[in-house]
């Protein structure tokens, strides 16, 4: 059940992110960390399913999503550091 729920939230996050990337109207804010949570939930649930079922497909999905999570986390982390350094983290966006 948790795997399906986390997959649903991951799909919604991807749709939202693709929309913002297409329109280029999504400035960086601390809220970008919210994109890491659906990926992490899906990765963790894949790990749990893989542990229970020991099925090769879930192992492959787990490794792919671990890499994706790491990439997204690194991007958001460095964007956060950059925004903090420039003092733009607490500006109001209109």
PyMOL Python script that loads the backbone (N, CA, C, O; Angstrom):
from pymol import cmd

cmd.read_pdbstr("""\
ATOM      1  N   UNK A   1       0.824  -1.183   0.000  1.00  0.00           N
ATOM      2  CA  UNK A   1       0.000   0.000   0.000  1.00  0.00           C
ATOM      3  C   UNK A   1       0.879   1.263   0.000  1.00  0.00           C
ATOM      4  O   UNK A   1       0.607   2.216  -0.730  1.00  0.00           O
ATOM      5  N   UNK A   2       1.934   1.256   0.826  1.00  0.00           N
ATOM      6  CA  UNK A   2       2.802   2.430   0.881  1.00  0.00           C
ATOM      7  C   UNK A   2       3.563   2.630  -0.431  1.00  0.00           C
ATOM      8  O   UNK A   2       3.841   3.761  -0.829  1.00  0.00           O
ATOM      9  N   UNK A   3       3.893   1.529  -1.093  1.00  0.00           N
ATOM     10  CA  UNK A   3       4.580   1.642  -2.375  1.00  0.00           C
ATOM     11  C   UNK A   3       3.694   2.374  -3.375  1.00  0.00           C
ATOM     12  O   UNK A   3       4.161   3.277  -4.069  1.00  0.00           O
ATOM     13  N   UNK A   4       2.448   2.004  -3.453  1.00  0.00           N
ATOM     14  CA  UNK A   4       1.519   2.655  -4.375  1.00  0.00           C
ATOM     15  C   UNK A   4       1.298   4.115  -4.030  1.00  0.00           C
ATOM     16  O   UNK A   4       1.246   4.969  -4.914  1.00  0.00           O
ATOM     17  N   UNK A   5       1.169   4.401  -2.738  1.00  0.00           N
ATOM     18  CA  UNK A   5       0.976   5.778  -2.302  1.00  0.00           C
ATOM     19  C   UNK A   5       2.202   6.623  -2.639  1.00  0.00           C
ATOM     20  O   UNK A   5       2.067   7.742  -3.134  1.00  0.00           O
ATOM     21  N   UNK A   6       3.387   6.098  -2.376  1.00  0.00           N
ATOM     22  CA  UNK A   6       4.601   6.860  -2.675  1.00  0.00           C
ATOM     23  C   UNK A   6       4.800   7.006  -4.184  1.00  0.00           C
ATOM     24  O   UNK A   6       5.307   8.030  -4.644  1.00  0.00           O
ATOM     25  N   UNK A   7       4.408   6.002  -4.949  1.00  0.00           N
ATOM     26  CA  UNK A   7       4.499   6.104  -6.415  1.00  0.00           C
ATOM     27  C   UNK A   7       3.574   7.206  -6.925  1.00  0.00           C
ATOM     28  O   UNK A   7       3.936   7.959  -7.830  1.00  0.00           O
ATOM     29  N   UNK A   8       2.383   7.296  -6.343  1.00  0.00           N
ATOM     30  CA  UNK A   8       1.415   8.327  -6.735  1.00  0.00           C
ATOM     31  C   UNK A   8       1.992   9.724  -6.472  1.00  0.00           C
ATOM     32  O   UNK A   8       1.909  10.594  -7.338  1.00  0.00           O
ATOM     33  N   UNK A   9       2.567   9.944  -5.305  1.00  0.00           N
ATOM     34  CA  UNK A   9       3.136  11.240  -4.983  1.00  0.00           C
ATOM     35  C   UNK A   9       4.356  11.550  -5.834  1.00  0.00           C
ATOM     36  O   UNK A   9       4.601  12.707  -6.176  1.00  0.00           O
ATOM     37  N   UNK A  10       5.112  10.535  -6.173  1.00  0.00           N
ATOM     38  CA  UNK A  10       6.259  10.739  -7.051  1.00  0.00           C
ATOM     39  C   UNK A  10       5.785  11.203  -8.427  1.00  0.00           C
ATOM     40  O   UNK A  10       6.351  12.136  -8.997  1.00  0.00           O
ATOM     41  N   UNK A  11       4.764  10.565  -8.954  1.00  0.00           N
ATOM     42  CA  UNK A  11       4.228  10.943 -10.273  1.00  0.00           C
ATOM     43  C   UNK A  11       3.709  12.375 -10.251  1.00  0.00           C
ATOM     44  O   UNK A  11       3.957  13.140 -11.183  1.00  0.00           O
ATOM     45  N   UNK A  12       2.988  12.744  -9.188  1.00  0.00           N
ATOM     46  CA  UNK A  12       2.491  14.120  -9.084  1.00  0.00           C
ATOM     47  C   UNK A  12       3.635  15.130  -9.005  1.00  0.00           C
ATOM     48  O   UNK A  12       3.565  16.194  -9.621  1.00  0.00           O
ATOM     49  N   UNK A  13       4.666  14.810  -8.265  1.00  0.00           N
ATOM     50  CA  UNK A  13       5.815  15.715  -8.157  1.00  0.00           C
ATOM     51  C   UNK A  13       6.510  15.875  -9.501  1.00  0.00           C
ATOM     52  O   UNK A  13       6.932  16.977  -9.851  1.00  0.00           O
ATOM     53  N   UNK A  14       6.633  14.790 -10.255  1.00  0.00           N
ATOM     54  CA  UNK A  14       7.264  14.862 -11.582  1.00  0.00           C
ATOM     55  C   UNK A  14       6.423  15.726 -12.521  1.00  0.00           C
ATOM     56  O   UNK A  14       6.966  16.550 -13.257  1.00  0.00           O
ATOM     57  N   UNK A  15       5.109  15.543 -12.501  1.00  0.00           N
ATOM     58  CA  UNK A  15       4.227  16.356 -13.356  1.00  0.00           C
ATOM     59  C   UNK A  15       4.359  17.835 -13.007  1.00  0.00           C
ATOM     60  O   UNK A  15       4.461  18.681 -13.895  1.00  0.00           O
ATOM     61  N   UNK A  16       4.358  18.144 -11.715  1.00  0.00           N
ATOM     62  CA  UNK A  16       4.489  19.528 -11.274  1.00  0.00           C
ATOM     63  C   UNK A  16       5.842  20.103 -11.670  1.00  0.00           C
ATOM     64  O   UNK A  16       5.915  21.227 -12.167  1.00  0.00           O
ATOM     65  N   UNK A  17       6.891  19.361 -11.460  1.00  0.00           N
ATOM     66  CA  UNK A  17       8.228  19.832 -11.807  1.00  0.00           C
ATOM     67  C   UNK A  17       8.364  20.048 -13.312  1.00  0.00           C
ATOM     68  O   UNK A  17       8.944  21.045 -13.741  1.00  0.00           O
ATOM     69  N   UNK A  18       7.838  19.129 -14.114  1.00  0.00           N
ATOM     70  CA  UNK A  18       7.895  19.297 -15.574  1.00  0.00           C
ATOM     71  C   UNK A  18       7.128  20.534 -16.019  1.00  0.00           C
ATOM     72  O   UNK A  18       7.557  21.242 -16.931  1.00  0.00           O
ATOM     73  N   UNK A  19       6.003  20.792 -15.382  1.00  0.00           N
ATOM     74  CA  UNK A  19       5.229  21.996 -15.705  1.00  0.00           C
ATOM     75  C   UNK A  19       6.056  23.254 -15.435  1.00  0.00           C
ATOM     76  O   UNK A  19       6.124  24.149 -16.277  1.00  0.00           O
ATOM     77  N   UNK A  20       6.683  23.319 -14.260  1.00  0.00           N
ATOM     78  CA  UNK A  20       7.476  24.490 -13.912  1.00  0.00           C
ATOM     79  C   UNK A  20       8.719  24.625 -14.776  1.00  0.00           C
ATOM     80  O   UNK A  20       9.113  25.738 -15.122  1.00  0.00           O
ATOM     81  N   UNK A  21       9.342  23.505 -15.130  1.00  0.00           N
ATOM     82  CA  UNK A  21      10.517  23.580 -16.004  1.00  0.00           C
ATOM     83  C   UNK A  21      10.138  24.050 -17.399  1.00  0.00           C
ATOM     84  O   UNK A  21      10.887  24.789 -18.038  1.00  0.00           O
ATOM     85  N   UNK A  22       8.969  23.618 -17.869  1.00  0.00           N
ATOM     86  CA  UNK A  22       8.504  24.021 -19.189  1.00  0.00           C
ATOM     87  C   UNK A  22       8.206  25.521 -19.229  1.00  0.00           C
ATOM     88  O   UNK A  22       8.561  26.203 -20.191  1.00  0.00           O
ATOM     89  N   UNK A  23       7.555  26.029 -18.184  1.00  0.00           N
ATOM     90  CA  UNK A  23       7.162  27.438 -18.151  1.00  0.00           C
ATOM     91  C   UNK A  23       8.241  28.349 -17.578  1.00  0.00           C
ATOM     92  O   UNK A  23       8.151  29.570 -17.700  1.00  0.00           O
ATOM     93  N   UNK A  24       9.248  27.770 -16.960  1.00  0.00           N
ATOM     94  CA  UNK A  24      10.374  28.503 -16.374  1.00  0.00           C
ATOM     95  C   UNK A  24       9.915  29.627 -15.446  1.00  0.00           C
ATOM     96  O   UNK A  24      10.481  30.720 -15.455  1.00  0.00           O
ATOM     97  N   UNK A  25       8.886  29.349 -14.647  1.00  0.00           N
ATOM     98  CA  UNK A  25       8.377  30.369 -13.730  1.00  0.00           C
ATOM     99  C   UNK A  25       8.400  29.899 -12.273  1.00  0.00           C
ATOM    100  O   UNK A  25       7.532  30.252 -11.475  1.00  0.00           O
ATOM    101  N   UNK A  26       9.390  29.114 -11.957  1.00  0.00           N
ATOM    102  CA  UNK A  26       9.484  28.538 -10.617  1.00  0.00           C
ATOM    103  C   UNK A  26      10.836  28.904 -10.010  1.00  0.00           C
ATOM    104  O   UNK A  26      11.789  28.132 -10.109  1.00  0.00           O
ATOM    105  N   UNK A  27      10.924  30.091  -9.376  1.00  0.00           N
ATOM    106  CA  UNK A  27      12.217  30.496  -8.815  1.00  0.00           C
ATOM    107  C   UNK A  27      12.624  29.579  -7.668  1.00  0.00           C
ATOM    108  O   UNK A  27      11.779  28.940  -7.040  1.00  0.00           O
ATOM    109  N   UNK A  28      13.901  29.522  -7.410  1.00  0.00           N
ATOM    110  CA  UNK A  28      14.374  28.665  -6.336  1.00  0.00           C
ATOM    111  C   UNK A  28      13.996  29.254  -4.989  1.00  0.00           C
ATOM    112  O   UNK A  28      14.268  30.421  -4.707  1.00  0.00           O
ATOM    113  N   UNK A  29      13.366  28.429  -4.163  1.00  0.00           N
ATOM    114  CA  UNK A  29      13.025  28.754  -2.787  1.00  0.00           C
ATOM    115  C   UNK A  29      13.255  27.495  -1.957  1.00  0.00           C
ATOM    116  O   UNK A  29      13.501  26.420  -2.505  1.00  0.00           O
ATOM    117  N   UNK A  30      13.173  27.632  -0.626  1.00  0.00           N
ATOM    118  CA  UNK A  30      13.355  26.464   0.231  1.00  0.00           C
ATOM    119  C   UNK A  30      12.346  25.359  -0.080  1.00  0.00           C
ATOM    120  O   UNK A  30      12.602  24.193   0.218  1.00  0.00           O
ATOM    121  N   UNK A  31      11.223  25.704  -0.664  1.00  0.00           N
ATOM    122  CA  UNK A  31      10.195  24.726  -1.008  1.00  0.00           C
ATOM    123  C   UNK A  31      10.665  23.681  -2.007  1.00  0.00           C
ATOM    124  O   UNK A  31      10.025  22.641  -2.158  1.00  0.00           O
ATOM    125  N   UNK A  32      11.768  23.941  -2.687  1.00  0.00           N
ATOM    126  CA  UNK A  32      12.301  22.948  -3.622  1.00  0.00           C
ATOM    127  C   UNK A  32      12.678  21.667  -2.907  1.00  0.00           C
ATOM    128  O   UNK A  32      12.729  20.602  -3.522  1.00  0.00           O
ATOM    129  N   UNK A  33      12.947  21.762  -1.591  1.00  0.00           N
ATOM    130  CA  UNK A  33      13.258  20.549  -0.837  1.00  0.00           C
ATOM    131  C   UNK A  33      12.084  19.591  -0.856  1.00  0.00           C
ATOM    132  O   UNK A  33      12.261  18.390  -0.652  1.00  0.00           O
ATOM    133  N   UNK A  34      10.890  20.102  -1.098  1.00  0.00           N
ATOM    134  CA  UNK A  34       9.704  19.240  -1.169  1.00  0.00           C
ATOM    135  C   UNK A  34       9.790  18.248  -2.326  1.00  0.00           C
ATOM    136  O   UNK A  34       9.146  17.200  -2.286  1.00  0.00           O
ATOM    137  N   UNK A  35      10.573  18.564  -3.353  1.00  0.00           N
ATOM    138  CA  UNK A  35      10.731  17.627  -4.468  1.00  0.00           C
ATOM    139  C   UNK A  35      11.545  16.392  -4.065  1.00  0.00           C
ATOM    140  O   UNK A  35      11.441  15.343  -4.701  1.00  0.00           O
ATOM    141  N   UNK A  36      12.344  16.519  -3.021  1.00  0.00           N
ATOM    142  CA  UNK A  36      13.135  15.365  -2.600  1.00  0.00           C
ATOM    143  C   UNK A  36      12.301  14.343  -1.835  1.00  0.00           C
ATOM    144  O   UNK A  36      12.628  13.156  -1.843  1.00  0.00           O
ATOM    145  N   UNK A  37      11.250  14.774  -1.186  1.00  0.00           N
ATOM    146  CA  UNK A  37      10.481  13.867  -0.331  1.00  0.00           C
ATOM    147  C   UNK A  37       9.751  12.755  -1.090  1.00  0.00           C
ATOM    148  O   UNK A  37       9.829  11.601  -0.670  1.00  0.00           O
ATOM    149  N   UNK A  38       9.041  13.050  -2.195  1.00  0.00           N
ATOM    150  CA  UNK A  38       8.393  11.947  -2.919  1.00  0.00           C
ATOM    151  C   UNK A  38       9.393  10.936  -3.481  1.00  0.00           C
ATOM    152  O   UNK A  38       9.122   9.736  -3.515  1.00  0.00           O
ATOM    153  N   UNK A  39      10.545  11.433  -3.919  1.00  0.00           N
ATOM    154  CA  UNK A  39      11.575  10.517  -4.428  1.00  0.00           C
ATOM    155  C   UNK A  39      12.098   9.642  -3.297  1.00  0.00           C
ATOM    156  O   UNK A  39      12.278   8.435  -3.460  1.00  0.00           O
ATOM    157  N   UNK A  40      12.337  10.266  -2.154  1.00  0.00           N
ATOM    158  CA  UNK A  40      12.836   9.502  -1.005  1.00  0.00           C
ATOM    159  C   UNK A  40      11.810   8.478  -0.537  1.00  0.00           C
ATOM    160  O   UNK A  40      12.171   7.343  -0.227  1.00  0.00           O
ATOM    161  N   UNK A  41      10.537   8.861  -0.481  1.00  0.00           N
ATOM    162  CA  UNK A  41       9.488   7.922  -0.045  1.00  0.00           C
ATOM    163  C   UNK A  41       9.392   6.741  -1.000  1.00  0.00           C
ATOM    164  O   UNK A  41       9.265   5.596  -0.567  1.00  0.00           O
ATOM    165  N   UNK A  42       9.452   7.015  -2.290  1.00  0.00           N
ATOM    166  CA  UNK A  42       9.369   5.938  -3.277  1.00  0.00           C
ATOM    167  C   UNK A  42      10.603   5.043  -3.198  1.00  0.00           C
ATOM    168  O   UNK A  42      10.498   3.825  -3.338  1.00  0.00           O
ATOM    169  N   UNK A  43      11.767   5.642  -2.974  1.00  0.00           N
ATOM    170  CA  UNK A  43      12.999   4.868  -2.845  1.00  0.00           C
ATOM    171  C   UNK A  43      12.949   3.966  -1.618  1.00  0.00           C
ATOM    172  O   UNK A  43      13.301   2.789  -1.693  1.00  0.00           O
ATOM    173  N   UNK A  44      12.518   4.510  -0.508  1.00  0.00           N
ATOM    174  CA  UNK A  44      12.421   3.725   0.723  1.00  0.00           C
ATOM    175  C   UNK A  44      11.403   2.601   0.583  1.00  0.00           C
ATOM    176  O   UNK A  44      11.653   1.476   1.016  1.00  0.00           O
ATOM    177  N   UNK A  45      10.251   2.902  -0.021  1.00  0.00           N
ATOM    178  CA  UNK A  45       9.244   1.842  -0.187  1.00  0.00           C
ATOM    179  C   UNK A  45       9.728   0.767  -1.153  1.00  0.00           C
ATOM    180  O   UNK A  45       9.402  -0.407  -0.977  1.00  0.00           O
ATOM    181  N   UNK A  46      10.496   1.143  -2.165  1.00  0.00           N
ATOM    182  CA  UNK A  46      11.081   0.139  -3.054  1.00  0.00           C
ATOM    183  C   UNK A  46      12.073  -0.733  -2.316  1.00  0.00           C
ATOM    184  O   UNK A  46      12.151  -1.937  -2.557  1.00  0.00           O
ATOM    185  N   UNK A  47      12.837  -0.126  -1.411  1.00  0.00           N
ATOM    186  CA  UNK A  47      13.760  -0.909  -0.602  1.00  0.00           C
ATOM    187  C   UNK A  47      13.038  -1.897   0.284  1.00  0.00           C
ATOM    188  O   UNK A  47      13.487  -3.031   0.446  1.00  0.00           O
ATOM    189  N   UNK A  48      11.914  -1.476   0.865  1.00  0.00           N
ATOM    190  CA  UNK A  48      11.128  -2.376   1.720  1.00  0.00           C
ATOM    191  C   UNK A  48      10.527  -3.522   0.904  1.00  0.00           C
ATOM    192  O   UNK A  48      10.566  -4.679   1.322  1.00  0.00           O
ATOM    193  N   UNK A  49       9.977  -3.190  -0.254  1.00  0.00           N
ATOM    194  CA  UNK A  49       9.395  -4.228  -1.133  1.00  0.00           C
ATOM    195  C   UNK A  49      10.488  -5.192  -1.584  1.00  0.00           C
ATOM    196  O   UNK A  49      10.281  -6.406  -1.606  1.00  0.00           O
ATOM    197  N   UNK A  50      11.645  -4.654  -1.942  1.00  0.00           N
ATOM    198  CA  UNK A  50      12.753  -5.485  -2.381  1.00  0.00           C
ATOM    199  C   UNK A  50      13.194  -6.432  -1.261  1.00  0.00           C
ATOM    200  O   UNK A  50      13.496  -7.600  -1.504  1.00  0.00           O
ATOM    201  N   UNK A  51      13.226  -5.917  -0.049  1.00  0.00           N
ATOM    202  CA  UNK A  51      13.613  -6.751   1.100  1.00  0.00           C
ATOM    203  C   UNK A  51      12.598  -7.872   1.339  1.00  0.00           C
ATOM    204  O   UNK A  51      12.976  -8.997   1.664  1.00  0.00           O
ATOM    205  N   UNK A  52      11.315  -7.561   1.178  1.00  0.00           N
ATOM    206  CA  UNK A  52      10.272  -8.566   1.411  1.00  0.00           C
ATOM    207  C   UNK A  52      10.185  -9.604   0.302  1.00  0.00           C
ATOM    208  O   UNK A  52      10.065 -10.799   0.571  1.00  0.00           O
ATOM    209  N   UNK A  53      10.246  -9.149  -0.944  1.00  0.00           N
ATOM    210  CA  UNK A  53      10.010 -10.039  -2.081  1.00  0.00           C
ATOM    211  C   UNK A  53      11.292 -10.590  -2.709  1.00  0.00           C
ATOM    212  O   UNK A  53      11.273 -11.636  -3.357  1.00  0.00           O
ATOM    213  N   UNK A  54      12.400  -9.880  -2.512  1.00  0.00           N
ATOM    214  CA  UNK A  54      13.677 -10.270  -3.108  1.00  0.00           C
ATOM    215  C   UNK A  54      13.524 -10.526  -4.610  1.00  0.00           C
ATOM    216  O   UNK A  54      13.925 -11.564  -5.136  1.00  0.00           O
ATOM    217  N   UNK A  55      12.926  -9.533  -5.275  1.00  0.00           N
ATOM    218  CA  UNK A  55      12.665  -9.618  -6.714  1.00  0.00           C
ATOM    219  C   UNK A  55      13.623  -8.673  -7.428  1.00  0.00           C
ATOM    220  O   UNK A  55      13.751  -7.515  -7.029  1.00  0.00           O
ATOM    221  N   UNK A  56      14.280  -9.129  -8.449  1.00  0.00           N
ATOM    222  CA  UNK A  56      15.338  -8.390  -9.138  1.00  0.00           C
ATOM    223  C   UNK A  56      14.863  -7.038  -9.671  1.00  0.00           C
ATOM    224  O   UNK A  56      15.627  -6.073  -9.641  1.00  0.00           O
ATOM    225  N   UNK A  57      13.634  -6.942 -10.154  1.00  0.00           N
ATOM    226  CA  UNK A  57      13.127  -5.689 -10.706  1.00  0.00           C
ATOM    227  C   UNK A  57      13.137  -4.589  -9.647  1.00  0.00           C
ATOM    228  O   UNK A  57      13.504  -3.451  -9.942  1.00  0.00           O
ATOM    229  N   UNK A  58      12.742  -4.914  -8.429  1.00  0.00           N
ATOM    230  CA  UNK A  58      12.729  -3.913  -7.368  1.00  0.00           C
ATOM    231  C   UNK A  58      14.146  -3.487  -6.983  1.00  0.00           C
ATOM    232  O   UNK A  58      14.360  -2.346  -6.573  1.00  0.00           O
ATOM    233  N   UNK A  59      15.098  -4.384  -7.110  1.00  0.00           N
ATOM    234  CA  UNK A  59      16.503  -4.040  -6.852  1.00  0.00           C
ATOM    235  C   UNK A  59      16.994  -3.024  -7.879  1.00  0.00           C
ATOM    236  O   UNK A  59      17.696  -2.075  -7.530  1.00  0.00           O
ATOM    237  N   UNK A  60      16.627  -3.220  -9.135  1.00  0.00           N
ATOM    238  CA  UNK A  60      17.025  -2.297 -10.206  1.00  0.00           C
ATOM    239  C   UNK A  60      16.361  -0.937  -9.995  1.00  0.00           C
ATOM    240  O   UNK A  60      17.012   0.104 -10.096  1.00  0.00           O
ATOM    241  N   UNK A  61      15.061  -0.958  -9.702  1.00  0.00           N
ATOM    242  CA  UNK A  61      14.339   0.291  -9.443  1.00  0.00           C
ATOM    243  C   UNK A  61      14.940   1.007  -8.242  1.00  0.00           C
ATOM    244  O   UNK A  61      15.091   2.229  -8.255  1.00  0.00           O
ATOM    245  N   UNK A  62      15.283   0.252  -7.209  1.00  0.00           N
ATOM    246  CA  UNK A  62      15.882   0.834  -6.011  1.00  0.00           C
ATOM    247  C   UNK A  62      17.189   1.552  -6.345  1.00  0.00           C
ATOM    248  O   UNK A  62      17.411   2.669  -5.879  1.00  0.00           O
ATOM    249  N   UNK A  63      18.044   0.935  -7.133  1.00  0.00           N
ATOM    250  CA  UNK A  63      19.324   1.550  -7.486  1.00  0.00           C
ATOM    251  C   UNK A  63      19.130   2.804  -8.345  1.00  0.00           C
ATOM    252  O   UNK A  63      19.818   3.805  -8.152  1.00  0.00           O
ATOM    253  N   UNK A  64      18.198   2.744  -9.284  1.00  0.00           N
ATOM    254  CA  UNK A  64      17.916   3.905 -10.143  1.00  0.00           C
ATOM    255  C   UNK A  64      17.415   5.072  -9.301  1.00  0.00           C
ATOM    256  O   UNK A  64      17.860   6.207  -9.467  1.00  0.00           O
ATOM    257  N   UNK A  65      16.484   4.781  -8.395  1.00  0.00           N
ATOM    258  CA  UNK A  65      15.921   5.860  -7.584  1.00  0.00           C
ATOM    259  C   UNK A  65      16.896   6.354  -6.521  1.00  0.00           C
ATOM    260  O   UNK A  65      16.819   7.517  -6.123  1.00  0.00           O
ATOM    261  N   UNK A  66      17.794   5.521  -6.058  1.00  0.00           N
ATOM    262  CA  UNK A  66      18.848   6.000  -5.166  1.00  0.00           C
ATOM    263  C   UNK A  66      19.713   7.028  -5.884  1.00  0.00           C
ATOM    264  O   UNK A  66      20.054   8.064  -5.312  1.00  0.00           O
ATOM    265  N   UNK A  67      20.067   6.748  -7.124  1.00  0.00           N
ATOM    266  CA  UNK A  67      20.873   7.688  -7.907  1.00  0.00           C
ATOM    267  C   UNK A  67      20.096   8.969  -8.216  1.00  0.00           C
ATOM    268  O   UNK A  67      20.643  10.069  -8.136  1.00  0.00           O
ATOM    269  N   UNK A  68      18.817   8.816  -8.570  1.00  0.00           N
ATOM    270  CA  UNK A  68      17.980   9.982  -8.844  1.00  0.00           C
ATOM    271  C   UNK A  68      17.841  10.843  -7.592  1.00  0.00           C
ATOM    272  O   UNK A  68      17.965  12.066  -7.662  1.00  0.00           O
ATOM    273  N   UNK A  69      17.588  10.218  -6.465  1.00  0.00           N
ATOM    274  CA  UNK A  69      17.460  10.958  -5.210  1.00  0.00           C
ATOM    275  C   UNK A  69      18.755  11.688  -4.883  1.00  0.00           C
ATOM    276  O   UNK A  69      18.727  12.851  -4.482  1.00  0.00           O
ATOM    277  N   UNK A  70      19.866  11.027  -5.050  1.00  0.00           N
ATOM    278  CA  UNK A  70      21.157  11.655  -4.789  1.00  0.00           C
ATOM    279  C   UNK A  70      21.368  12.864  -5.701  1.00  0.00           C
ATOM    280  O   UNK A  70      21.821  13.915  -5.246  1.00  0.00           O
ATOM    281  N   UNK A  71      21.044  12.718  -6.973  1.00  0.00           N
ATOM    282  CA  UNK A  71      21.216  13.821  -7.932  1.00  0.00           C
ATOM    283  C   UNK A  71      20.329  15.006  -7.566  1.00  0.00           C
ATOM    284  O   UNK A  71      20.795  16.145  -7.538  1.00  0.00           O
ATOM    285  N   UNK A  72      19.060  14.747  -7.287  1.00  0.00           N
ATOM    286  CA  UNK A  72      18.141  15.835  -6.936  1.00  0.00           C
ATOM    287  C   UNK A  72      18.575  16.483  -5.627  1.00  0.00           C
ATOM    288  O   UNK A  72      18.554  17.708  -5.504  1.00  0.00           O
ATOM    289  N   UNK A  73      18.965  15.677  -4.657  1.00  0.00           N
ATOM    290  CA  UNK A  73      19.392  16.207  -3.369  1.00  0.00           C
ATOM    291  C   UNK A  73      20.615  17.105  -3.538  1.00  0.00           C
ATOM    292  O   UNK A  73      20.674  18.182  -2.945  1.00  0.00           O
ATOM    293  N   UNK A  74      21.582  16.681  -4.332  1.00  0.00           N
ATOM    294  CA  UNK A  74      22.792  17.479  -4.555  1.00  0.00           C
ATOM    295  C   UNK A  74      22.448  18.798  -5.243  1.00  0.00           C
ATOM    296  O   UNK A  74      22.959  19.849  -4.853  1.00  0.00           O
ATOM    297  N   UNK A  75      21.590  18.754  -6.259  1.00  0.00           N
ATOM    298  CA  UNK A  75      21.196  19.974  -6.970  1.00  0.00           C
ATOM    299  C   UNK A  75      20.520  20.954  -6.020  1.00  0.00           C
ATOM    300  O   UNK A  75      20.872  22.133  -5.988  1.00  0.00           O
ATOM    301  N   UNK A  76      19.553  20.474  -5.250  1.00  0.00           N
ATOM    302  CA  UNK A  76      18.832  21.352  -4.331  1.00  0.00           C
ATOM    303  C   UNK A  76      19.760  21.853  -3.222  1.00  0.00           C
ATOM    304  O   UNK A  76      19.666  23.011  -2.813  1.00  0.00           O
ATOM    305  N   UNK A  77      20.643  21.001  -2.741  1.00  0.00           N
ATOM    306  CA  UNK A  77      21.584  21.406  -1.699  1.00  0.00           C
ATOM    307  C   UNK A  77      22.465  22.554  -2.165  1.00  0.00           C
ATOM    308  O   UNK A  77      22.624  23.549  -1.459  1.00  0.00           O
ATOM    309  N   UNK A  78      23.039  22.413  -3.362  1.00  0.00           N
ATOM    310  CA  UNK A  78      23.931  23.461  -3.848  1.00  0.00           C
ATOM    311  C   UNK A  78      23.170  24.723  -4.244  1.00  0.00           C
ATOM    312  O   UNK A  78      23.697  25.827  -4.107  1.00  0.00           O
ATOM    313  N   UNK A  79      21.943  24.578  -4.731  1.00  0.00           N
ATOM    314  CA  UNK A  79      21.131  25.764  -5.003  1.00  0.00           C
ATOM    315  C   UNK A  79      20.787  26.490  -3.701  1.00  0.00           C
ATOM    316  O   UNK A  79      20.724  27.719  -3.664  1.00  0.00           O
ATOM    317  N   UNK A  80      20.566  25.720  -2.641  1.00  0.00           N
ATOM    318  CA  UNK A  80      20.298  26.326  -1.340  1.00  0.00           C
ATOM    319  C   UNK A  80      21.519  27.084  -0.840  1.00  0.00           C
ATOM    320  O   UNK A  80      21.403  28.219  -0.378  1.00  0.00           O
ATOM    321  N   UNK A  81      22.694  26.459  -0.931  1.00  0.00           N
ATOM    322  CA  UNK A  81      23.920  27.139  -0.516  1.00  0.00           C
ATOM    323  C   UNK A  81      24.142  28.429  -1.312  1.00  0.00           C
ATOM    324  O   UNK A  81      24.528  29.455  -0.752  1.00  0.00           O
ATOM    325  N   UNK A  82      23.897  28.366  -2.601  1.00  0.00           N
ATOM    326  CA  UNK A  82      24.066  29.536  -3.460  1.00  0.00           C
ATOM    327  C   UNK A  82      23.097  30.655  -3.064  1.00  0.00           C
ATOM    328  O   UNK A  82      23.479  31.823  -2.999  1.00  0.00           O
ATOM    329  N   UNK A  83      21.839  30.285  -2.802  1.00  0.00           N
ATOM    330  CA  UNK A  83      20.842  31.275  -2.412  1.00  0.00           C
ATOM    331  C   UNK A  83      21.158  31.886  -1.048  1.00  0.00           C
ATOM    332  O   UNK A  83      20.970  33.086  -0.845  1.00  0.00           O
ATOM    333  N   UNK A  84      21.637  31.067  -0.119  1.00  0.00           N
ATOM    334  CA  UNK A  84      22.010  31.577   1.200  1.00  0.00           C
ATOM    335  C   UNK A  84      23.195  32.535   1.065  1.00  0.00           C
ATOM    336  O   UNK A  84      23.217  33.595   1.692  1.00  0.00           O
ATOM    337  N   UNK A  85      24.158  32.166   0.263  1.00  0.00           N
ATOM    338  CA  UNK A  85      25.348  33.000   0.064  1.00  0.00           C
ATOM    339  C   UNK A  85      24.966  34.359  -0.528  1.00  0.00           C
ATOM    340  O   UNK A  85      25.527  35.386  -0.145  1.00  0.00           O
ATOM    341  N   UNK A  86      24.013  34.361  -1.459  1.00  0.00           N
ATOM    342  CA  UNK A  86      23.581  35.618  -2.087  1.00  0.00           C
ATOM    343  C   UNK A  86      22.560  36.367  -1.242  1.00  0.00           C
ATOM    344  O   UNK A  86      22.228  37.511  -1.549  1.00  0.00           O
ATOM    345  N   UNK A  87      22.053  35.733  -0.173  1.00  0.00           N
ATOM    346  CA  UNK A  87      21.074  36.377   0.690  1.00  0.00           C
ATOM    347  C   UNK A  87      19.681  36.427   0.096  1.00  0.00           C
ATOM    348  O   UNK A  87      18.884  37.287   0.472  1.00  0.00           O
ATOM    349  N   UNK A  88      19.370  35.524  -0.825  1.00  0.00           N
ATOM    350  CA  UNK A  88      18.087  35.540  -1.514  1.00  0.00           C
ATOM    351  C   UNK A  88      17.072  34.556  -0.937  1.00  0.00           C
ATOM    352  O   UNK A  88      15.969  34.428  -1.468  1.00  0.00           O
ATOM    353  N   UNK A  89      17.421  33.876   0.118  1.00  0.00           N
ATOM    354  CA  UNK A  89      16.525  32.831   0.640  1.00  0.00           C
ATOM    355  C   UNK A  89      15.255  33.369   1.275  1.00  0.00           C
ATOM    356  O   UNK A  89      14.222  32.700   1.284  1.00  0.00           O
ATOM    357  N   UNK A  90      15.339  34.570   1.799  1.00  0.00           N
ATOM    358  CA  UNK A  90      14.200  35.076   2.535  1.00  0.00           C
ATOM    359  C   UNK A  90      13.519  36.242   1.829  1.00  0.00           C
ATOM    360  O   UNK A  90      12.769  36.999   2.446  1.00  0.00           O
ATOM    361  N   UNK A  91      13.786  36.381   0.526  1.00  0.00           N
ATOM    362  CA  UNK A  91      13.119  37.399  -0.255  1.00  0.00           C
ATOM    363  C   UNK A  91      11.708  36.943  -0.603  1.00  0.00           C
ATOM    364  O   UNK A  91      11.444  35.749  -0.742  1.00  0.00           O
ATOM    365  N   UNK A  92      10.827  37.888  -0.739  1.00  0.00           N
ATOM    366  CA  UNK A  92       9.459  37.565  -1.120  1.00  0.00           C
ATOM    367  C   UNK A  92       9.374  37.507  -2.642  1.00  0.00           C
ATOM    368  O   UNK A  92       9.803  38.430  -3.335  1.00  0.00           O
ATOM    369  N   UNK A  93       8.807  36.395  -3.160  1.00  0.00           N
ATOM    370  CA  UNK A  93       8.633  36.239  -4.601  1.00  0.00           C
ATOM    371  C   UNK A  93       7.203  36.552  -4.971  1.00  0.00           C
ATOM    372  O   UNK A  93       6.262  36.094  -4.323  1.00  0.00           O
ATOM    373  N   UNK A  94       7.051  37.339  -6.021  1.00  0.00           N
ATOM    374  CA  UNK A  94       5.692  37.719  -6.451  1.00  0.00           C
ATOM    375  C   UNK A  94       5.360  37.065  -7.756  1.00  0.00           C
ATOM    376  O   UNK A  94       4.264  37.259  -8.283  1.00  0.00           O
TER     377      UNK A  94
END
""", "prot")
cmd.dss("prot")
cmd.show_as("cartoon", "prot")
cmd.util.cbc("prot")
cmd.orient("prot")
